Amino acid sequence: MENWLHGNLTVAANEKLTRFKEYAVSHPQLVQVDQILMRAIREPAGFAHVLVYGPSGVGKTTMIRQITKRLNGTSATSVTGNLAQYPLLLLETRPPDGGAFNRADYYRTALKLLGEPFYERRMLVDIDSEQTWEKKGRGRTKTAQFNDSPELRQALEETITRRGVKAVILDEAQHLMKIGTGASAGKLLDQLDWIKSMTNVTGVLHILIGTYELLNLRNLSGQSSRRGLDIHFPRYLFQHEQDRQDFQGVLLALLKQVPLQVEIPVFMQNWCYFYERSVGCVGVLKDWLIRAVAAALHDGSDTLSLERLQDHAMTLAQCERMAVDAVEGEQKLDYMESRREHLWHLLQMGTGSTSSPPPVSNAVTATELPVENTPKKTTRRKRQKEETTQSVTSTASEETVVQPTPKKRQSRKKTQPDPSPQIETSVETVSVVSGEPTEAIVIEPAPKKKSTRRVGERKPKRDPVGS
């Protein structure tokens, strides 16, 4: 069986392939996310959970495995016993067999990884009330929805404290969002509250790592937003010059570690092809090279050619699907980050204040925020007068400045238009361009006679003489 698995690989060739598979290239994006995550592990500072999201194949799993190996490898045994300490507990959240995430299966997996597949149960049960005790808790509750087990949860919490766990890392955490359908479906907020509750009991930070689907867990509630830290692990973008240079550096570092003869200058000239078939993700690029190197070693070849790499590259349909998912997640993230103007509106930072908020680079400034002005109340009568004045001044010369006529205060009493003739007055003005006096004609309405009749009162009529 072992010969069938290794094929024609010799021991030396198998060791070369293993070393290349275990090699993890250090690049700027990975280093930056690693530093932020390590700071959160050392001091959560009130955070109950950390969300690390990015496109599939960007290198998230490789990063957390390196962190776990780095921290757990230097851990010492307990002073009081022979129990091994686990500063980091790394486990993969498996997709549920049913419609909702299985919490009991999560507890069992964690307990086995901590080396405690058994837990002690101490209880006194009245045989007359046992049937009632078994039925207790069943129904459409959160425990039944997620197949929760209070006993397994308590055992895991005690084991985490006893083993000295500082952080629990959940890889493929998007499976936590499987909440079922129909009447028994749960809520995403229930899952986030469950994680926060375990953190409050054990004091252990929970780190959720997954794809851009984790963005749906953001801002579920004000309390959850305050207790969560978001870390974006992006891919390298072709439109950014620095990203292009960093990607070429990653490609060069990986090619130097290939245990075969490689024409590096030829490969580097075709770096755009490597970017295209990896969508800018280092993890996808590394897996692609591993497939090609393994095939060359199995065939007994000592050279890695560009033609062999093309044979093991992903298809255009696969790359297109990955690119669509990555771009959709990036656009969704950019939309969330551009909500600063809405935040200022909620805090009323851009209206009614003499001092503007401090400017932030690549963000909206205070002067760009819309300021709400109170509209002035106008009546139809005033609007008609303004239109009349504008129509008269528009007929005059462009070089003429016409003084507007004073406006009368609108009375609440209903008045009827007076058919009295209008008076024409001439106003002498000075031209702005030529400086010569000019004469403009302004039509002023004649003074109206004040009516003493009340609103709704009929006009009195005289009876004819002799009737």
QUIPE-V541762 format. One record per run of one state. SS is the DSSP state (hx for helix, st for strand, lp for the rest). FROM is the first residue (numbers start at 0). TO is the last residue. Records with the same first field share a line. If there is no record, write none. Layout:
BEGIN
SS->FROM-TO / FROM-TO
END
This chain:
BEGIN
lp->0-0 / 6-9 / 22-26 / 42-47 / 53-58 / 72-86 / 92-98 / 100-101 / 113-128 / 135-140 / 145-148 / 162-165 / 171-171 / 177-177 / 179-180 / 184-186 / 202-203 / 210-210 / 217-220 / 226-226 / 232-239 / 257-259 / 262-262 / 269-269 / 278-280 / 298-301 / 304-304 / 311-314 / 337-338 / 347-364 / 368-378 / 395-421 / 430-435 / 444-466
hx->1-5 / 10-21 / 27-41 / 59-71 / 102-112 / 129-134 / 141-144 / 149-161 / 172-176 / 181-183 / 187-201 / 211-216 / 221-225 / 240-256 / 263-268 / 270-277 / 281-297 / 305-310 / 315-336 / 339-346 / 365-367 / 379-394
st->48-52 / 87-91 / 99-99 / 166-170 / 178-178 / 204-209 / 227-231 / 260-261 / 302-303 / 422-429 / 436-443
END
